[in-house]
Amino acid sequence: MLFSNKNFSRVLFCIVISTPTVNVYAAKADRPIIDRPKIGLVLSGGGAKGAAHIGVLEVLEENRIPVDIVTGTSMGAYVGGMYAMGLSAQEVKQRTFNINWNTGYIDRASRNDLSLRRKKQNDTYQLHTDLGLDINGEFKSRPGAFQGQGLAVILRKLTANLPALKTFDRLAIPYRSVATDITKVTPVVISSGHLATAMQASMTVPGALKPVHLDNKLLVDGGVVNNMPVDVAKQLGADVIIAVDLRDSLMPKKDLDSALNIVSQLTTFMTNASADFQKSLMKSSDIYLQPNVSFMTAADFDKLEQAYQAGRKIALASLPRLLRYQLSLSEYAEYNKQKNIRRSRLSAHDSYFIDDIEIINNTNLPDKTLLAQLELKTGKIISNNELEQAVKRLQSEDIYGRINYSIKQKNNKNILVMDINEKSWGPGYLNFTLAFEDDFESRSDFSFGAQYVYTDLTDKGGEWLLEWKLGSWKNITTEFYFPIDYQQHFFTAFGAETSNEIRQFDDFTYYNADEELKNIDAKYNQTNAYVKMGWNIKPWAAFTLGYKGQTGSITVSALDRKENYNLYGPYLDLTYDDLDSFFFPSYGSYFNSEIGYSNTVRRPDFGESEAGETVYYNLSIIKPFTYDKHTVVFSMKTAGSDADNLLPIYAQDLGGLFNLSGYHRYELNGRYSALTSLVYRYRVIDNNFGAIKLPIYIGGSLEKGGVWDRTSAISWDSAITAGSVYVAVDSILGPVYLSYGQTSTGKSSFYLSLGGTL
């Protein structure tokens, strides 16, 4: 059983852990007749405590005690399945201990694996709640806190992606896993199919993980109904049972002070009760082992070695009883020989020939869309790595739930079976952003916004996006996105946006006038519409050609002046982004370049309308360099336009942390801006809890840049130098900074900021 009665809440976040062409299968008739008692090994659930099972297995091997049948539940199903493949105890230990189990707690594709479109959406709306919201306003619930995608990847890797078997009797050692049919709350014995899936079904924590769909059943962890399947081993023909029980103890009265602990107590009672019933089926000649793993919980994967030693200790202490089943040297050699022969017949490779692909489609998209996005070709050899990359291509759209695959043989052909599930709470998803920055002196800026993405508008994956923000600056955006081809290499989109901003200008000279504007506030009201066509060169790179029109007004209340304008024209955009994180990048690169041309009509309230032409541009580069826990991020950005409006339509701004630290955000505004910076950070604490990571950093920055009214004024000498020191946390709410900034102009400021985009 995967639950820990001492730390149930932690278990919910630290999910317990829980091919190759087959040439010849070992048939049941191929097995030699055993002229001795047939020994069945029964392994209970227990999460990380399951490493004790490996210790028991190692002692059995050292003392030439054979295992003829293996049954298991939850983590016992995993260890038992690995051993049933024919691996030695040392091999099981090596694979188990070398895997980063924390990756099993991660369902979503990493940022670097997301499509460029999703990266932009997630960076702006970093509170990825992924709430299901139908277009009619109905909320939809998730079937589990996690989908189990990360765990599926781990189990496929550990089992060498072994193809589906008609019966697990064809493994090196006959094997069964036990899960729970959550619909009827009855045990389900899994005796065939994909070994990794059989393991995962038995390891799926109810409520924390999405149930596994198998044979028209919803399967979860088998611990509550049968945590130590002695009866299953007996049904397979075991004459002698060696059962390993990793049970928890009930909590004392003083610890039953919370709802979670009470639920955990009930779970522990039911799990132990099922194990007690199974124990009652054992005979006096059977052997019951209960390793002392009370020092850890099911989620303590950093204590695998201690659990392994606890298993060895109980097995060594029980040798007087175990040795009655010891084989002679020659008998054990023959036993190992036969087991290894059966293992070799299950030989798996890193790649294999695929004759056909079968889609189990649990999405709103047609098969041809899924096949196109997988980009897998039949009639050729495909490696395991290529298969995992194909899964990542689907996950890059961030609309799929669990994606499983297996290989089955049919009519002497290898069939790749892709089981693809869209998020059941879709196709509409709601995310949020929350950001603020306070300089503890003169200004506080804040922003709160929501994002709604409605997917599956077309059979090629069309979407509708709606975003709105409230705060210091206000913004509403809507966009319709339509891929042209099934692989989504080409797309069209159109949308509209309206915004309301207040900017401050200092020492700004109005073109073609003698008056100089000092310390004025200008109100910008803008509405624009656009249409564009694009090419997704790679998932991390895109080229876009667009055409937009904009209408707006700029109001300067202090001067009692207002200027209305209209503009329209084409633009080009090129983006490359394979950063692992936008806010705390460690590797990858970011490049964005946009250049546009506009025909502009100005209508000032103090003169005649004027027509003109405007060229605008922006360029951004980010490149991190990382060594161990040290990272230096180089960034450069510049932007501007040559319009001669009262104030610039394409206004540029600097200010805030890492944007000339010492100034408050948006304090510097002008027609042109340029900034280069080096930001250093040192990772002090990892705080990696699997599903949640909260790393803590310290660091500093060195920056130089400025904003200018005219191109003739732009120079390195006129640029401002700034720097900062900070403490930061990469939190689930976004980046959190406590920092201090200072500029060469004498400006200084303390900052407390949350979130990345205001």
C-alpha positions in Angstrom: 0.0 0.0 0.0 1.4 3.4 -0.9 -0.2 5.4 1.9 1.8 6.5 4.9 -0.2 6.7 8.1 2.2 9.2 9.5 2.4 11.6 6.6 -0.6 11.2 4.4 -0.5 14.7 3.0 3.1 14.3 1.9 2.2 11.1 0.1 -0.3 13.0 -2.0 2.5 15.2 -3.3 5.3 12.6 -3.4 3.7 9.9 -5.5 5.0 6.6 -4.7 6.7 4.5 -7.3 4.1 3.8 -6.9 10.7 -2.9 -26.5 11.6 -4.1 -28.2 10.6 -7.0 -30.3 10.1 -10.3 -28.6 11.5 -13.2 -30.6 10.2 -16.2 -28.6 8.1 -16.5 -25.6 8.7 -19.2 -23.0 5.5 -21.2 -22.9 4.2 -22.8 -19.7 4.8 -26.2 -21.1 8.5 -25.4 -21.6 9.1 -25.2 -17.9 10.8 -28.2 -16.3 8.8 -30.2 -13.8 9.9 -29.2 -10.3 10.5 -32.1 -8.0 10.4 -30.0 -4.8 8.0 -27.6 -3.1 7.1 -24.7 -5.4 7.9 -21.4 -3.6 5.7 -18.3 -4.0 7.1 -14.9 -3.0 4.5 -12.5 -1.9 5.4 -8.8 -1.7 3.2 -6.1 0.0 2.9 -2.5 -0.8 4.8 0.2 1.1 6.1 2.9 -1.3 9.8 3.7 -0.7 9.8 1.0 2.0 9.6 -1.5 -0.8 13.4 -1.4 -1.1 13.2 -3.9 1.8 11.9 -6.4 -0.7 15.2 -6.1 -2.6 17.1 -6.9 0.5 15.1 -10.0 1.1 15.6 -11.1 -2.5 19.3 -10.7 -2.2 19.5 -12.9 0.9 17.4 -15.5 -0.8 19.8 -15.6 -3.8 22.9 -15.7 -1.5 21.5 -18.8 0.2 20.3 -20.5 -3.0 16.6 -20.3 -2.1 14.6 -20.3 -5.4 11.5 -18.3 -6.3 9.0 -20.0 -8.6 6.1 -17.6 -8.4 5.9 -13.8 -7.6 2.8 -11.8 -6.6 2.7 -8.3 -5.4 0.7 -5.2 -4.6 1.7 -1.6 -5.2 5.5 -1.2 -4.7 5.6 -5.0 -4.2 4.1 -5.3 -7.7 7.0 -3.2 -9.0 9.8 -5.1 -7.3 8.1 -8.4 -8.0 7.6 -7.6 -11.7 11.2 -6.6 -12.1 12.4 -9.9 -10.5 9.9 -11.9 -12.5 11.6 -10.5 -15.7 14.6 -12.6 -14.6 16.7 -9.8 -13.2 18.9 -10.6 -10.3 18.4 -8.8 -6.9 21.5 -6.7 -7.7 20.1 -5.7 -11.0 16.7 -4.7 -9.5 18.6 -2.7 -6.8 20.8 -1.0 -9.4 17.8 0.1 -11.6 15.7 1.1 -8.6 18.4 3.1 -6.9 19.6 4.8 -10.0 16.3 6.2 -11.1 15.3 9.8 -10.1 11.9 8.9 -8.6 11.0 12.6 -8.3 10.5 12.7 -12.1 7.6 10.3 -11.5 5.7 13.1 -9.8 5.7 15.3 -12.8 2.9 15.1 -15.3 3.3 18.2 -17.4 6.0 18.4 -20.0 8.9 20.6 -19.0 9.0 24.1 -20.3 11.6 23.2 -22.9 9.2 20.5 -24.2 6.2 22.7 -24.6 5.3 24.3 -27.9 6.3 27.9 -28.3 2.7 29.0 -28.1 2.2 27.3 -24.8 5.5 28.7 -23.4 4.3 32.3 -24.1 0.9 31.6 -22.5 2.4 29.9 -19.4 5.1 32.6 -18.8 2.5 35.3 -18.8 -0.1 33.4 -16.7 2.2 31.5 -14.4 -0.5 30.3 -12.0 -1.1 27.1 -14.0 -4.2 26.0 -12.2 -5.4 24.2 -15.3 -9.0 24.4 -14.0 -11.6 22.8 -16.3 -14.2 25.3 -17.4 -16.7 24.6 -20.1 -17.7 27.3 -22.5 -21.1 27.4 -20.9 -19.6 28.2 -17.5 -19.6 24.7 -16.0 -16.5 23.7 -13.9 -15.1 20.2 -14.4 -13.1 18.3 -11.8 -9.9 16.5 -12.3 -9.9 12.7 -11.8 -6.7 12.9 -9.6 -4.1 15.4 -8.4 -1.7 13.8 -10.9 -2.2 12.0 -14.2 0.7 9.5 -13.6 2.4 10.3 -16.9 5.8 10.7 -15.2 5.4 7.4 -13.4 4.5 5.7 -16.7 7.7 6.9 -18.3 9.8 5.6 -15.4 8.2 2.2 -15.4 8.6 1.8 -19.2 12.3 2.7 -18.8 12.8 0.3 -15.9 11.1 -2.6 -17.7 13.0 -1.9 -20.9 9.6 -1.3 -22.5 8.8 -5.0 -22.5 6.1 -5.7 -25.1 2.7 -6.9 -24.0 2.4 -10.6 -23.1 -0.5 -12.9 -23.5 0.1 -14.2 -20.0 2.6 -13.2 -17.3 3.4 -17.0 -17.0 5.7 -16.3 -19.9 8.0 -14.2 -17.8 11.1 -15.8 -16.4 9.1 -16.3 -13.2 5.2 -16.4 -13.3 3.9 -13.2 -12.0 0.7 -11.4 -10.9 0.0 -7.9 -9.7 -3.1 -6.9 -7.7 -5.1 -3.7 -8.2 -8.5 -2.4 -7.0 -11.5 -2.0 -9.3 -12.5 1.3 -7.8 -16.0 1.1 -9.2 -16.8 -2.1 -7.2 -14.0 -1.8 -4.7 -12.9 -5.4 -5.4 -9.5 -6.9 -6.1 -8.4 -7.4 -9.7 -5.6 -9.8 -10.5 -3.6 -8.6 -13.6 -2.3 -11.7 -15.4 -1.4 -10.4 -18.9 -0.6 -7.4 -21.0 1.9 -4.6 -20.7 4.1 -5.2 -17.6 4.7 -1.5 -16.9 0.9 -0.9 -17.0 0.2 -3.8 -14.7 2.7 -2.3 -12.2 1.3 1.2 -12.5 -2.3 0.0 -12.0 -1.3 -1.6 -8.7 0.6 1.6 -7.7 -2.0 4.2 -8.4 -2.9 6.1 -5.2 -6.6 6.8 -5.1 -7.4 10.5 -5.3 -3.8 11.4 -5.9 -3.4 9.6 -9.2 -5.8 9.2 -12.1 -7.1 5.6 -12.2 -5.7 3.3 -14.9 -8.2 2.2 -17.6 -7.6 -1.5 -18.2 -10.1 -4.1 -19.6 -13.0 -1.7 -19.1 -12.1 -1.2 -15.4 -10.9 1.8 -13.4 -8.0 0.5 -11.4 -6.2 2.0 -8.5 -3.8 0.8 -5.7 -4.6 -2.7 -4.6 -3.5 -2.1 -1.0 -6.9 -1.6 0.7 -8.4 -4.8 -0.7 -5.4 -7.1 -0.9 -2.0 -5.6 0.2 -0.3 -9.0 0.5 -1.7 -11.4 -2.1 -1.0 -14.8 -0.6 -4.2 -16.2 -2.1 -3.1 -15.3 -5.6 0.3 -17.1 -5.1 -1.6 -20.2 -3.9 -3.9 -20.1 -6.9 -0.8 -20.1 -9.1 0.3 -23.3 -7.5 2.6 -22.2 -4.7 3.3 -24.9 -2.1 5.3 -22.7 0.2 4.7 -19.0 0.8 7.4 -16.4 1.7 5.5 -13.3 2.5 7.1 -9.8 3.1 4.8 -7.4 4.9 5.7 -3.7 5.1 2.8 -2.6 7.2 2.5 0.7 9.1 1.5 0.8 12.7 -1.6 2.6 13.9 -1.0 6.1 15.2 -1.5 6.8 19.0 -4.4 8.9 20.2 -2.3 12.0 20.6 -1.6 12.1 16.9 -5.2 11.9 15.7 -5.6 15.6 15.7 -6.3 16.3 12.0 -8.6 15.2 9.3 -5.7 13.9 7.2 -4.3 11.8 10.1 -7.8 10.3 10.8 -8.2 9.4 7.1 -4.7 7.9 7.2 -5.5 5.9 10.3 -8.5 4.4 8.6 -6.5 3.6 5.5 -3.8 1.9 7.6 -6.4 -0.1 9.4 -8.0 -1.4 6.2 -4.6 -2.1 4.6 -3.4 -4.0 7.7 -6.7 -5.8 7.9 -6.4 -7.1 4.4 -2.8 -8.2 5.1 -4.0 -10.0 8.3 -6.6 -11.9 6.4 -4.0 -13.0 3.8 -1.6 -13.9 6.7 -4.3 -16.2 8.1 -4.2 -18.2 4.9 -0.6 -19.1 5.5 0.5 -22.5 7.0 3.1 -23.2 9.7 5.6 -24.2 7.0 5.2 -20.8 5.3 7.5 -17.9 6.3 6.2 -14.4 7.2 8.7 -11.6 7.2 8.0 -8.1 8.6 11.0 -5.8 8.1 11.4 -3.0 10.6 10.8 0.1 8.4 9.1 2.2 11.0 11.8 4.9 10.7 10.4 6.0 7.3 7.3 6.7 5.4 6.1 5.6 2.0 7.4 8.8 0.5 10.9 8.7 1.9 12.8 7.8 -1.3 15.9 9.2 0.2 16.0 6.3 2.6 16.0 3.4 0.0 19.3 2.1 1.3 18.1 1.9 4.9 15.0 0.1 3.8 17.1 -2.3 1.7 19.2 -3.1 4.8 16.1 -3.6 6.9 15.0 -6.3 4.4 18.4 -8.0 4.5 18.3 -7.9 8.3 14.9 -9.6 8.7 15.8 -12.2 6.0 19.1 -13.1 7.7 17.4 -13.4 11.1 14.9 -15.8 9.5 17.6 -18.0 7.8 17.0 -21.0 10.1 13.5 -21.3 8.7 14.4 -20.3 5.1 17.3 -22.7 4.8 14.9 -25.7 4.8 14.2 -24.7 1.2 17.8 -24.2 0.1 19.0 -26.0 -3.1 22.3 -27.7 -3.6 24.9 -25.9 -5.7 24.1 -28.0 -8.8 20.3 -27.7 -8.3 20.5 -23.9 -7.9 22.8 -23.6 -10.9 20.2 -25.5 -13.0 17.4 -23.3 -11.5 19.3 -20.1 -12.6 20.1 -21.6 -16.0 16.4 -22.3 -16.7 15.4 -18.8 -15.4 18.0 -17.1 -17.6 17.0 -19.1 -20.7 13.4 -17.8 -20.2 14.7 -14.3 -19.6 16.7 -14.5 -22.8 13.6 -15.4 -24.7 12.1 -12.2 -23.5 15.0 -10.3 -25.0 14.3 -6.6 -25.4 16.2 -4.2 -27.5 16.6 -0.4 -27.7 14.8 -0.4 -31.1 12.5 -2.6 -33.1 10.6 -2.8 -36.3 7.1 -1.4 -36.3 4.6 -2.8 -38.8 1.6 -0.7 -37.8 0.3 1.8 -35.3 -3.0 1.4 -33.5 -4.5 4.5 -31.8 -6.8 4.1 -28.8 -8.3 7.5 -29.1 -9.8 9.1 -26.0 -9.6 12.7 -27.4 -11.8 15.0 -29.4 -9.3 15.0 -32.3 -9.4 12.5 -35.2 -6.8 9.7 -35.4 -5.0 11.4 -38.4 -4.3 14.5 -36.2 -2.7 12.4 -33.5 -0.7 10.3 -36.0 0.5 13.5 -37.7 1.6 15.0 -34.3 3.4 11.7 -33.3 5.4 11.9 -36.5 6.1 8.1 -36.4 6.5 6.1 -39.6 5.6 2.4 -39.9 7.6 -0.1 -41.8 10.9 0.9 -40.2 12.9 0.4 -37.0 12.0 2.8 -34.2 14.0 3.3 -31.0 12.6 3.6 -27.5 14.0 7.1 -27.4 12.1 8.0 -30.6 8.9 6.7 -29.0 9.4 8.8 -25.9 10.1 11.8 -28.1 6.8 11.2 -29.9 5.0 11.2 -26.6 6.7 14.5 -25.8 5.5 16.0 -29.1 1.9 15.3 -28.0 2.6 16.6 -24.5 4.0 19.8 -25.9 0.4 20.9 -26.6 -0.4 20.6 -22.9 -3.9 19.3 -23.6 -3.4 15.6 -23.1 -3.6 13.6 -19.9 -1.9 10.2 -19.7 -0.3 8.8 -22.8 0.7 5.2 -22.7 2.0 2.9 -25.4 2.9 -0.7 -25.7 4.0 -3.2 -28.4 1.9 -6.3 -29.1 2.4 -9.1 -31.6 -0.4 -9.9 -34.0 -0.2 -12.2 -37.0 3.6 -12.1 -36.8 3.6 -8.3 -36.9 4.7 -5.8 -34.3 1.9 -3.4 -33.5 2.6 -0.1 -31.6 -0.5 0.6 -29.5 -0.8 4.3 -28.5 -3.3 4.9 -25.8 -3.9 8.7 -25.9 -6.1 10.4 -23.4 -7.1 14.1 -23.5 -7.6 15.8 -20.2 -11.0 14.8 -19.2 -11.7 18.2 -17.6 -11.2 20.0 -20.9 -11.4 21.3 -23.6 -11.6 24.6 -21.8 -8.9 25.5 -19.2 -8.5 28.5 -16.8 -5.2 29.9 -15.6 -4.3 33.0 -13.6 -1.6 35.5 -13.0 -0.8 37.5 -9.9 2.0 40.0 -9.7 3.1 43.0 -7.6 6.1 45.1 -7.0 6.6 47.5 -4.1 9.7 49.8 -3.8 8.8 50.6 -0.1 8.8 54.3 -0.9 6.9 55.9 -3.7 5.1 53.2 -5.8 3.4 49.9 -5.8 2.4 48.1 -8.9 0.1 45.2 -9.1 -1.6 43.0 -11.7 -4.2 40.3 -11.5 -5.4 38.4 -14.6 -7.1 35.3 -15.9 -6.5 33.3 -19.1 -9.0 31.0 -20.8 -7.9 28.6 -23.5 -10.6 26.6 -25.4 -9.0 23.8 -27.4 -10.2 21.5 -30.2 -12.1 24.1 -32.2 -11.0 22.3 -35.4 -9.9 18.8 -36.2 -6.3 20.2 -36.7 -6.3 21.6 -33.1 -7.7 25.1 -33.4 -8.0 27.2 -30.2 -9.6 30.3 -28.8 -7.7 32.4 -26.3 -9.1 35.0 -24.0 -7.0 37.0 -21.5 -7.7 39.9 -19.3 -5.7 41.8 -16.7 -6.6 44.3 -14.0 -4.1 46.5 -12.1 -1.7 49.3 -12.7 -2.1 48.6 -16.5 -5.3 47.0 -17.9 -5.5 44.7 -20.9 -8.0 42.4 -22.6 -6.9 40.1 -25.5 -8.7 37.5 -27.6 -7.3 35.4 -30.4 -8.4 32.5 -32.6 -5.6 30.2 -33.7 -6.0 27.7 -36.6 -3.3 25.2 -37.7 -3.3 24.7 -41.4 -1.9 21.2 -41.5 -2.3 18.3 -39.2 1.2 18.4 -37.9 0.7 22.1 -37.0 3.8 23.3 -38.9 1.8 26.2 -40.4 -0.9 28.3 -38.9 -3.1 31.3 -39.2 -4.5 33.5 -36.4 -6.4 36.7 -35.9 -7.3 38.6 -32.8 -7.9 41.9 -31.0 -6.5 43.7 -28.0 -7.4 46.7 -25.9 -5.3 48.2 -23.2 -5.2 51.2 -20.8 -1.8 52.4 -19.5 -0.4 55.4 -17.6 3.2 56.2 -18.3 5.5 58.8 -16.8 7.8 60.9 -19.0 10.7 63.0 -17.7 12.6 65.6 -19.7 10.8 64.7 -23.0 11.0 67.0 -26.0 8.0 67.1 -28.3 9.1 66.8 -32.0 8.8 69.9 -34.0 8.2 72.0 -31.0 10.2 74.1 -28.6 8.5 73.1 -25.4 10.0 70.5 -23.1 7.8 68.1 -21.1 9.0 67.3 -17.7 7.7 64.8 -15.2 4.3 64.4 -16.9 1.9 61.5 -16.8 0.3 60.3 -20.1 -2.7 58.1 -20.4 -2.6 55.6 -23.3 -5.8 54.0 -24.6 -5.2 51.6 -27.4 -7.2 49.0 -29.4 -5.7 46.9 -32.1 -6.7 44.0 -34.4 -4.4 41.8 -36.3 -4.2 38.8 -38.6 -1.1 36.7 -39.1 0.3 33.6 -40.8 3.1 31.6 -39.3 5.6 28.7 -39.7 6.4 26.6 -36.7 10.0 25.9 -37.8 10.5 23.7 -34.7 8.5 23.4 -31.5 10.8 26.1 -30.0 11.0 28.4 -33.1 8.5 30.2 -35.2 8.4 32.8 -38.0 5.3 35.0 -38.3 4.1 37.5 -41.0 1.3 39.7 -39.8 -0.8 42.8 -40.5 -2.3 44.9 -37.8 -4.3 48.0 -37.4 -4.6 50.1 -34.3 -6.6 53.0 -33.0 -5.9 54.9 -29.9 -5.4 58.1 -28.0 -2.7 59.7 -25.8 -3.8 62.2 -23.2 -1.6 64.5 -21.2 -3.9 66.1 -18.6 -1.3 68.4 -17.2 -1.0 70.1 -20.6 -4.7 69.7 -21.5 -3.7 68.0 -24.7 -4.9 64.9 -26.4 -3.9 63.2 -29.6 -5.9 60.5 -31.4 -4.3 58.3 -34.0 -4.9 55.4 -36.4 -2.2 53.2 -37.9 -2.0 50.1 -40.0 0.7 48.0 -41.6 2.7 44.7 -41.8 5.2 43.2 -39.4 7.6 40.3 -39.2 8.4 38.3 -36.1 11.0 35.6 -35.5 11.2 33.8 -32.1 13.6 31.1 -30.8 13.0 29.8 -27.3 14.4 26.7 -25.7 15.0 28.0 -22.2 14.3 25.6 -19.4 12.7 28.4 -17.4 11.9 32.0 -18.4 12.4 33.5 -14.9 15.2 31.3 -13.7 16.9 29.9 -16.8 19.8 27.5 -16.5 20.3 26.4 -20.1 19.0 27.1 -23.5 18.6 30.4 -25.4 15.9 33.0 -26.1 15.8 35.3 -29.2 12.9 37.5 -30.3 13.0 40.0 -33.1 10.1 42.0 -34.5 10.1 44.7 -37.1 7.1 46.5 -38.4 6.0 49.3 -40.7 2.9 51.5 -40.1 1.0 54.2 -42.0 0.0 56.6 -39.3 -2.7 59.3 -39.2 -2.4 61.7 -36.2 -5.3 63.9 -35.1 -4.2 66.2 -32.3 -6.8 68.3 -30.7 -4.7 71.4 -31.1 -4.0 71.3 -34.9 -4.7 69.6 -38.2 -4.5 65.9 -38.9 -1.2 64.7 -40.2 -0.2 61.4 -42.0 3.1 59.8 -41.7 5.1 56.6 -41.7 6.5 54.7 -38.8 9.1 52.0 -38.5 9.3 50.2 -35.2 11.4 47.3 -33.9 12.3 45.3 -30.9 15.1 42.8 -30.2 15.6 40.6 -27.1 18.3 38.0 -26.3 18.7 35.9 -23.2 21.5 33.4 -22.7 22.2 31.6 -19.4 25.5 29.9 -18.5 25.5 27.4 -15.7 28.1 25.5 -13.7 27.0 23.3 -10.8 24.8 25.7 -8.7 26.1 28.9 -10.3 24.3 30.6 -13.2 25.1 33.8 -15.0 22.4 35.1 -17.3 23.3 37.5 -20.1 20.5 39.5 -21.6 20.2 42.3 -24.1 17.1 44.1 -25.4 16.5 47.2 -27.5 13.4 48.7 -29.0 12.1 51.9 -30.6 10.1 53.7 -33.3 10.6 56.9 -35.3 7.0 58.2 -35.0 6.8 62.0 -34.2 3.5 61.9 -32.2 3.0 64.1 -29.1 4.3 61.1 -27.2 5.5 57.9 -28.8 2.8 55.4 -29.8 5.3 52.6 -29.4 6.5 53.8 -26.0 9.4 52.0 -24.5 10.0 51.7 -20.8 12.7 50.6 -18.2 12.7 50.4 -14.5 12.3 47.8 -11.8 14.4 44.9 -10.8 17.0 43.9 -13.5 15.7 46.7 -15.7 17.9 49.5 -14.2 17.4 48.4 -10.6 16.9 51.4 -8.4 14.2 52.9 -10.5 10.6 51.7 -9.9 8.9 49.8 -12.7 7.9 51.9 -15.7 9.6 55.0 -14.3 11.7 55.6 -17.5 9.8 56.0 -20.8 10.8 57.2 -24.2 10.8 56.4 -28.0 14.0 54.3 -27.8 15.3 51.9 -25.1 18.3 49.7 -24.8 19.5 47.5 -21.9 22.2 44.9 -21.3 22.6 43.0 -18.1 24.4 40.2 -16.3 22.4 38.5 -13.6 24.2 36.0 -11.3 22.5 33.6 -9.0 23.6 30.8 -6.7 21.2 28.0 -5.8 21.3 27.8 -2.0 18.6 25.2 -1.4 17.0 22.8 -3.9 13.7 22.1 -2.0 12.8 19.4 -4.5 9.6 17.7 -3.3 8.9 16.0 -6.6 5.6 17.5 -7.6 6.6 20.8 -6.1 10.0 22.5 -6.3 10.8 25.6 -4.2 14.5 26.4 -4.9 16.0 29.4 -3.1 18.6 31.6 -4.7 20.9 34.5 -3.8 22.6 36.7 -6.3 23.2 40.1 -7.9 23.1 41.9 -11.2 25.0 44.5 -13.2 23.0 46.5 -15.7 23.5 49.4 -18.2 21.0 51.1 -20.4 18.5 53.9 -20.8 15.6 55.4 -22.7 16.0 58.3 -25.2 13.8 60.7 -27.1 16.0 60.9 -30.2 18.4 58.5 -32.0 21.0 61.2 -31.8 20.9 61.1 -28.0 21.6 57.3 -27.8 25.1 56.6 -26.6 27.0 54.4 -24.2 28.1 57.4 -22.2 24.6 58.6 -21.7 23.4 55.2 -20.5 22.7 54.6 -16.8 24.6 51.9 -14.8 22.7 50.0 -12.2 23.1 46.9 -10.0 21.3 44.9 -7.4 21.5 42.1 -4.8 18.7 39.8 -4.1 17.2 36.7 -2.4 14.7 34.8 -4.6 12.4 31.8 -4.5 11.0 30.1 -7.5 7.6 29.5 -6.0 4.3 28.0 -7.4 3.0 31.6 -7.5 5.9 32.7 -9.7 9.3 34.3 -8.9 9.5 36.0 -5.5 12.3 38.5 -4.9 13.5 40.6 -1.9 16.2 42.9 -3.4 18.0 46.2 -3.3 18.9 48.2 -6.4 21.2 51.2 -6.9 21.9 53.3 -10.0 24.7 55.6 -11.1 22.3 58.5 -11.1 21.8 58.2 -7.3 18.5 56.3 -7.5 18.1 53.4 -5.1 15.2 51.2 -4.0 14.3 48.1 -2.1 12.0 45.7 -3.9 9.5 43.1 -2.8 8.1 41.5 -5.9 6.0 38.5 -6.8 5.2 37.2 -10.3 7.0 38.0 -13.5 4.6 40.1 -15.6 2.7 43.2 -14.4 
